[in-house]
Amino acid sequence: MKLWDKGYSIDTAIENFTIGKDKELDLLLATHDILGNIAHVIMLEHVGLLSKEDLDALLPALRTLYKEAEAGNFVIEDGIEDIHSQVELLLTRQLGEVGKKVHTGRSRNDQVLVDLKLFTRAEIEKTMRLVERLFDVLQARSEETKALLMPGYTHLQVAMPSSFGLWLGAYAEALTDDMRLLVAAFEQANLNPLGSAAGYGSSAPLNRNMTTQLLGFYDLDYNAIYAQMNRGRMERTVAFAYSSVAETIGRLAMDCCMFNSQNFGFIKLPDTMTTGSSIMPHKKNPDVFELIRAHANRICALPDTIRHITTNLPVGYFRDMQLLKEVYFPLFDEMNSLLEITTYAIENMQMKADVMSNPLYMPAFSVEEVNRRVEQGVAFRDAYRQVADEITQGTFRHEATVEETLSHYTHEGSIGNLCNNEIKTKMDVITKNIHLEIIHQSIIDLLSKK
């Protein structure tokens, strides 16, 4: 069955090539396509294009299909192009002529657009929850280790005193900026394209505001042409937001690979979370962090992949966009898996307590010593030169307890004042205004109300 069937058969080789992986990937859209159908038929009845009897027949049938799809029992049959065709076929088999009415006022273009928006909206919500979980773990471990000093680096040279708390807290705060981008991507996905048809609207008396409310969308993609142009654009925006999260995770993983090596020895994974070598008996490799880094780098490349598919397409729909699904859909599982394993690894990672006792890191306290002499009345540039000379001569010493060192760092965001509570407040403010409860209630209503 093809929604565009005109009574002739298409060449099999052409058909197989143009369908591509749509049938396989469209199963991920099944529940969302059915929700779109439910909202659409309710609206069609409201504007007089379906009878009350039609609606009373369609709603139970669609809700049954939704339960089957949610349970993973929905299939797209041989010879059926996509999810939209399969749903319409099943309704027509069960209800006869009534099933043939559900496509009124729609094109597959706006059907797939609304499916993608609903799918993306749901997937971003899952990712946001996992980002928040990683954020909480980073903050908890930051508080736990705020008095464990480690050297800070610039140019991979020992620089100044840092702490495990400051290091982990930095990645927690990085996730707040990543969350801003996820919220922006969510807001772009939360706009209703349904009713734009093939990109030029419909002469049917549709009520697009009604379907917007029914599906829990925040607002409309109003202009019918722009609603279609948003395909590819939304995916690229989402991919960019996800690449930002991936960059944060990948950079953290690189730190962990480096700090886990014998040359640093700052952190240690439990033996059960490492892998070995087939030839070197001593090896305990941090493969988990290496693979996190590689997956993160692959995600970082996705915005460019999407751009290369869609750049310079003229106005209107083109089949090029079908390929977006193949690179876009795997993004969510890959990112969510990364977030889960990163959170698990950080929860179980051990930090060395006496890193700064190594004389190798004594120069990290040079600024402290300069400032101590300045407080005693020595001009800064003179104190700087004195300490530099002592380091060159190998006579530099700076004796201070951890508590004394931390007490000298009082400004916001320093090792003595991490501001984790303020960073948590920042995260809460970013996430509080997306009103997920409205979306959740709209889905409940579509699946239950008459």
Secondary structure, 3 states (H helix, E strand, C coil): CCCCCCCCCCCHHHHHHHHCCHHHHHHHHHHHHHHHHHHHHHHHHHCCCCCHHHHHHHHHHHHHHHHHHHCCCCCCCCCCCCHHHHHHHHHHHHHHHHHHHCCCCCCHHHHHHHHHHHHHHHHHHHHHHHHHHHHHHHHHHHHHCCCCEEEEEECCEEEEEEEHHHHHHHHHHHHHHHHHHHHHHHHHHCEECCCCCCCCCCCCCCCHHHHHHHCCCCEECCCHHHHHHHHHHHHHHHHHHHHHHHHHHHHHHHHHHHHHCCCCCCEECCHHHCECCCCCCCCCECHHHHHHHHHHHHHHCHHHHHHHHHCCCCCCCCHHHHHHHHHHCHHHHHHHHHHHHHHHHHHHCEECCCHHHCHHHHHHHHHHHHHHHHHCCCCHHHHHHHHHHHHHHCCCCCCCCHHHHHHCCCCCCECCECCHHHHHHHHHHHHCCCCHHHHHHHHHHHHHCC
